[in-house]
Amino acid sequence: MKSTEIDWARVRRRAAELSDEAFDFVRDGLKHTVSMLQAAEVRVGDAAANGGARACGTGKRHVTGRELCEGLRDLAGQRWGMLAGTVLRRWGIERTEDFGTIVYAMIDRRELKASETDSPADFKDVYEFAGAFGGVAFRA
């Protein structure tokens, strides 16, 4: 989706409702996700070493919305365990689309870059928060 198709006013309004801690968490989560993906690439590279393949753990790698949401779920579980849902909800994060709002607000602020194929829709319904964070009910 090209940036002209994104409702930037809506992104800015929704992002203003989210806490600074939520933005910090997504920044940390992006680093965590990159580390997770690089570790997975190294394992794949090690397994394929007999064919001359090598790991692709160097350089920059694009992280998809789905990958970031998965990494954020992992990081939240590591940091807060059963309280992860409570912490996220306190910050205004109640569904994976909220992670996308934060990412697109950071893109708007030029903290991050999007590829031409990225879209806020990449963050829609990646997983249910109630299942991901211990059965805590979130808004529909």
GUROBA-468756 format. One record per residue (C-alpha): residue in three letters; x, y, z. Coordinates in steps of 0.25 Angstrom, whole numbers, plus 2048, in hexadecimal, padded with zeros to 3 digits. Example, Ala and Ser with C-alpha at 12.3 -4.5 7.8 and 13.67 -1.06 7.14 Angstrom:
! residues 2
   res     X     Y     Z
   ALA   831   7EE   81F
   SER   837   7FC   81D
END
This chain:
! residues 140
   res     X     Y     Z
   MET   800   800   800
   LYS   806   80D   7FC
   SER   807   818   807
   THR   7FC   820   800
   GLU   7F2   815   803
   ILE   7F4   815   812
   ASP   7EB   81E   81A
   TRP   7F6   825   822
   ALA   7EC   82E   829
   ARG   7E6   821   82F
   VAL   7F4   81B   832
   ARG   7F8   828   83A
   ARG   7EB   829   841
   ARG   7EB   81A   846
   ALA   7FA   81B   849
   ALA   7F8   827   852
   GLU   7EF   81E   85B
   LEU   7FA   814   85D
   SER   805   816   868
   ASP   813   819   866
   GLU   816   80C   86D
   ALA   80F   805   861
   PHE   818   80C   857
   ASP   824   808   85F
   PHE   81F   7F9   860
   VAL   81D   7F9   851
   ARG   82C   7FE   84F
   ASP   831   7F4   858
   GLY   828   7E9   851
   LEU   82E   7ED   844
   LYS   83C   7EA   849
   HIS   837   7DD   84F
   THR   830   7D9   843
   VAL   83D   7DB   83A
   SER   845   7D3   844
   MET   83B   7C8   844
   LEU   83B   7C8   834
   GLN   84A   7C8   833
   ALA   84B   7BD   83D
   ALA   841   7B5   835
   GLU   849   7B8   828
   VAL   856   7B3   82F
   ARG   84F   7A6   833
   VAL   84B   7A4   824
   GLY   858   7A7   81F
   ASP   85F   79E   828
   ALA   856   793   824
   ALA   858   795   815
   ALA   867   797   817
   ASN   86A   78A   810
   GLY   865   790   803
   GLY   86E   79D   804
   ALA   862   7A5   809
   ARG   865   7AF   814
   ALA   85D   7B7   81D
   CYS   858   7C5   819
   GLY   859   7CC   827
   THR   861   7D8   822
   GLY   85B   7E5   81C
   LYS   84E   7EA   81D
   ARG   841   7E2   81C
   HIS   833   7E6   81A
   VAL   82A   7E2   825
   THR   81B   7DF   821
   GLY   80F   7E4   82A
   ARG   80C   7D5   82D
   GLU   81B   7D3   831
   LEU   81B   7DF   83A
   CYS   80E   7DB   841
   GLU   813   7CD   844
   GLY   820   7D3   849
   LEU   818   7DD   852
   ARG   810   7D2   857
   ASP   81D   7CA   85B
   LEU   823   7D6   861
   ALA   816   7D9   869
   GLY   816   7CB   86F
   GLN   825   7CC   873
   ARG   823   7D9   87A
   TRP   816   7D8   881
   GLY   811   7C9   880
   MET   803   7C8   884
   LEU   802   7D7   886
   ALA   806   7DA   877
   GLY   7F7   7DD   873
   THR   7F5   7E6   87F
   VAL   801   7EE   87C
   LEU   7FE   7F0   86D
   ARG   7EF   7F3   870
   ARG   7F4   7FE   87A
   TRP   7FC   804   86F
   GLY   7F0   804   865
   ILE   7F4   7F8   85D
   GLU   7E9   7EE   85C
   ARG   7EB   7E8   84E
   THR   7F6   7E5   844
   GLU   7F1   7F1   83C
   ASP   7F5   7FA   847
   PHE   803   7F5   845
   GLY   801   7FA   836
   THR   7FD   807   83B
   ILE   809   809   842
   VAL   812   804   837
   TYR   80B   80E   82D
   ALA   80C   819   837
   MET   81B   817   837
   ILE   81C   816   828
   ASP   814   824   828
   ARG   81F   829   832
   ARG   82A   823   829
   GLU   82F   81A   833
   LEU   82C   80E   82B
   LYS   82A   80B   81C
   ALA   820   803   815
   SER   821   7FB   808
   GLU   818   7FD   7FC
   THR   811   7F0   800
   ASP   80F   7F4   80F
   SER   801   7F7   813
   PRO   7FA   7FA   821
   ALA   7F1   7EE   81D
   ASP   7FE   7E5   81F
   PHE   7FB   7E7   82E
   LYS   7EC   7E3   82E
   ASP   7E8   7D7   836
   VAL   7F6   7D1   836
   TYR   7F1   7CA   843
   GLU   7E6   7CC   84E
   PHE   7EB   7D3   85A
   ALA   7E2   7CA   863
   GLY   7EA   7BE   85E
   ALA   7F7   7C4   85D
   PHE   7F7   7CA   86B
   GLY   7F1   7C0   875
   GLY   7E2   7C1   872
   VAL   7E1   7D0   875
   ALA   7D5   7D6   86E
   PHE   7D8   7E2   865
   ARG   7CE   7EB   85D
   ALA   7C9   7E5   850
END
